[in-house]
Amino acid sequence: MLHLLSRFVKSARERSEPVSYRHINKITKAIGYFNENISKPIEIKELSDMSYCSNDYFSKIFVKIMGTTPVDYINLKKVESAQLQLITSDDPIEKISLQVGIDNFPYFIRMFKKYTHNTPGEYRKLHKVI
């Protein structure tokens, strides 16, 4: 997990004050939890509670280390998971939305398009391997 975070930590050091191991550990723990529970809706409060800090402080150290907000990171990872499912399965898009923990289908489509510049259906047509 630390290997995955290393490029983010390096860029964080270049932008501001040094990041402590304690901060990296909090973020690593939260990302691990997120990866294990990607199919569920995840609230920032859950992640900050497990890191024993406030929502604001958690978000601040998350941005410092990862270079993006926790919400953007979570959404991007859910979209990446959906992208994989779209090209490797024939599951309906609504089912894939639920599998990545987003039960509001119109929101899923908007979010997917924000990160990929395509709707899920367009993405599947463009990238599906036959």
N, C-alpha and C positions, 0 to 999 in steps of 0.2 A: 504494500500500500504506500509506503514511504517513497518508493521508486516512482510511483505514479504522481505523487505530489511534488517531486523534486523540481520539475521545470517551473511549477507555479511558485515555489518558494524562492527559486533563483530570481524570477522576475519581481517578486515582492521585495527582495533585498535591494534590487536596483532602484525601486521606486521610493523606498522609505526606510525607516529605522529597522534594525534587525528583528527577526521573528524568533520568539523563544520556542524551545522544544515543547514546553507546556501548551503553547498555542497550537503547534502542529499536531500534537497528540489529541487535542480536543477536536480538531477538524478531521483528523484521520478516523477517529472513533465515529463521528457523525456520518462521514462518507461511507464507512463500513456498514453502519446501520441502514443508511439509505439504500446501498447496493443489495442488501439482504431483503429489503422491503419495497423494492421498486414498484411492485404491483399494487401497493396500497397508497392511498392519499397520505402525503407526509406534510406535516405542519412544521414551520420553523420552531415553534414552541417545543415540540418533541425533541428536536435536535439541540436546542439551547438548554433544555432541562437536563438532558443526558450529559451535557458538557458543563453543567453546574454554573451557568452564567445567564444573564438576561438576554432577551431576544436581540436588543440593540448591540450589546457587546459581542455576542456570537456573530451577528451579521458583520460587524466591524472587523473582527479578526478573520472571518471567512473571506471577505473581500481583500483584506491585506495579503492573505496567503494564496488564494485561488484567483484573484483578479476579476472576480465576478460575484454577483450577489448569490446568496443561497437559493433564492427562488429561481433565478436564471439557470443556475447549475442543475437544480432538480428538474426543471422543465426541459433543458437540453438533453439530459440523460434519459428522460422519459421518451423524448422524440427519437433519440438514437435507438432505444430499444424498440420503438414502434417501427422505425425504418427497417431494422433487421427482420422483424416479424412480417412486414409487408412484402419483402422480397423472398422470404423463405417459406411462407405459408399461404394458403388460400383462405384463411380466416376472414370473415367480414370485418370491415374497418371498425364498425361499432364494437365488436368483440375485442379487437386489438386495443382500442381506447380503454376499455375496462381492464384489460390485462396489464396495462401500464399504469393503472390506478387513477384514471380520469373518467369519471362517470358522466360528465357534462360533455356530450358529443360535439355540439357546436364550438365549445371552448377548445376541445382537442383539435378540431380542424383549424381554428384560428392560430393556435399555438404552433401546430405542426407547420403551417404555412409561414409563420414568422421565422422559423429556424431553417426551413428548407426551400422557401420560395415556391413551393408546390403544395397542392392539397394532397392528402394521403392517397387518393385515387390516382392523381396525376403521377405521384412519386412511384406508385406500384407499376403503372404502365411504362414509365421510363426506365425502371431499374430491375424489373422482375426477370429472373433468368428462367427461360423456358426449358 
